[in-house]
């Protein structure tokens, strides 16, 4: 998980920027993004680590503007409609299950990962526990995703409002 501070107007320009943790009028907002897996090495490292890892397959259009000084932020945002729809729920899961590690990867640029996992529809979530694949969820299916996370999660659960 990476935190990036950006001007609040930036979120109005690019509404798919999700996972906003704190906002104040005319101020800086903190955006938490999932770490992006860019190649097979980062994928192997993420999925073989101890604990629970959730990988989200997303798609980013090739015409995405690279606006300095925030190219890392823009390159990691989902732009498919179902990815946008489930983004607030993923934010909630990241807060509720803080010991789980959340990652995303672009199916176009990290095609070796998407081929290995068979991710051909977005979003597709894969859960790994201690290096073993627990299962997957395709589409914006919040209840199924949380069930998959609960199945492999051993850490502290943070309830809403804590």
C-alpha positions in Angstrom: 0.0 0.0 0.0 1.4 3.4 -1.0 0.2 6.8 0.3 0.5 9.8 -2.1 -0.5 13.3 -1.2 -2.2 15.3 -4.0 -4.2 18.5 -4.2 -7.9 17.9 -3.7 -8.8 19.4 -7.1 -6.9 16.5 -8.7 -9.5 14.0 -7.4 -12.2 16.1 -9.1 -10.3 15.9 -12.4 -9.7 12.1 -12.1 -12.7 10.6 -10.2 -11.5 7.0 -10.5 -8.8 7.8 -8.0 -10.1 5.8 -5.2 -9.1 5.0 -1.6 -9.2 8.6 -0.4 -8.6 8.5 3.3 -8.9 12.2 4.4 -10.3 15.2 2.6 -10.7 18.8 3.6 -12.0 21.6 1.3 -9.2 23.2 -0.8 -6.5 21.1 0.8 -4.2 18.2 0.2 -5.8 14.7 0.3 -4.1 11.4 1.0 -4.7 8.7 -1.5 -3.8 5.1 -0.7 -3.1 3.0 -3.7 -2.3 -0.7 -4.0 1.2 -1.6 -4.9 1.4 -2.3 -8.6 2.9 -5.6 -9.8 4.7 -4.9 -13.0 6.4 -8.2 -13.8 6.7 -11.9 -12.9 9.4 -11.2 -10.2 7.2 -8.8 -8.3 4.3 -11.2 -8.6 6.3 -14.2 -7.3 7.6 -12.1 -4.4 4.1 -10.8 -3.5 2.4 -14.2 -3.7 5.0 -16.2 -1.9 5.3 -13.9 1.2 3.8 -15.1 4.4 0.2 -14.0 5.1 -2.6 -13.1 2.8 -2.1 -11.3 -0.5 -5.0 -10.1 -2.7 -4.2 -9.3 -6.4 -6.6 -7.3 -8.5 -6.3 -7.5 -12.3 -7.2 -4.1 -13.9 -6.9 -2.4 -17.2 -5.5 1.1 -17.8 -6.0 2.7 -21.2 -2.8 3.3 -23.2 -3.9 6.9 -23.8 -3.7 7.7 -20.1 -2.0 11.0 -19.6 1.2 11.0 -17.6 0.7 14.1 -15.6 3.8 15.1 -13.7 4.4 15.0 -10.7 1.8 12.1 -10.2 2.6 9.4 -12.9 2.8 6.6 -10.3 -0.7 7.5 -9.0 -2.2 7.7 -12.5 -0.7 4.5 -13.7 -2.1 2.4 -10.9 -5.7 3.5 -11.1 -8.4 1.2 -12.6 -10.4 2.6 -15.5 -12.9 -0.2 -16.2 -16.5 0.4 -15.1 -16.6 -2.7 -12.7 -13.2 -1.7 -11.3 -14.6 1.7 -10.5 -17.7 0.2 -9.0 -15.9 -2.0 -6.6 -13.2 0.5 -5.7 -15.0 1.8 -2.6 -15.5 -1.7 -1.3 -11.8 -2.6 -1.9 -11.0 0.5 0.2 -13.2 -0.7 2.9 -11.5 -4.2 2.8 -8.0 -2.6 3.0 -9.1 -0.7 6.1 -11.0 -3.7 7.7 -8.1 -6.2 7.0 -5.0 -4.1 7.5 -2.6 -7.1 7.8 -3.6 -8.3 4.3 -1.5 -7.0 1.4 -3.4 -5.7 -1.6 -1.8 -5.4 -5.1 -3.0 -4.7 -8.6 -1.6 -5.3 -12.0 -2.4 -4.1 -15.5 -3.4 -7.0 -17.7 -2.0 -5.3 -20.8 1.5 -4.4 -19.4 1.8 -7.4 -17.0 0.5 -10.0 -19.4 2.7 -12.7 -18.0 0.9 -12.4 -14.7 -2.6 -12.3 -16.3 -1.8 -15.3 -18.4 -0.6 -17.3 -15.5 -3.6 -16.5 -13.4 -6.1 -16.7 -16.3 -7.4 -13.2 -15.7 -9.2 -12.2 -18.9 -12.1 -10.1 -17.4 -11.7 -7.1 -15.1 -11.7 -6.9 -12.3 -10.4 -10.4 -11.3 -9.2 -10.9 -7.7 -6.9 -13.7 -6.7 -6.1 -14.5 -3.0 -2.9 -16.1 -2.0 -2.1 -17.4 1.5 1.5 -18.2 2.3 2.3 -18.9 -1.3 -0.8 -21.0 -2.1 -3.7 -19.8 -4.3 -6.9 -19.8 -2.2 -9.3 -18.8 -4.9 -10.5 -16.0 -7.2 -13.5 -13.8 -7.8 -14.3 -12.2 -11.2 -16.3 -9.1 -11.5 -17.5 -6.6 -8.9 -18.8 -9.2 -6.5 -18.3 -7.6 -3.1 -19.7 -10.4 -0.9 -17.7 -13.1 -2.7 -14.6 -11.0 -2.4 -15.0 -10.5 1.4 -15.7 -14.2 1.9 -12.5 -15.0 0.1 -10.5 -12.5 2.2 -12.1 -13.9 5.4 -11.1 -17.4 4.4 -7.4 -16.6 4.5 -7.1 -13.8 6.9 -5.5 -14.3 10.4 -4.9 -10.7 11.5 -6.8 -8.1 13.4 -10.2 -7.1 11.9 -10.9 -3.3 12.2 -14.7 -2.7 12.3 -16.2 0.4 10.7 -15.8 3.4 13.0 -12.8 2.1 14.9 
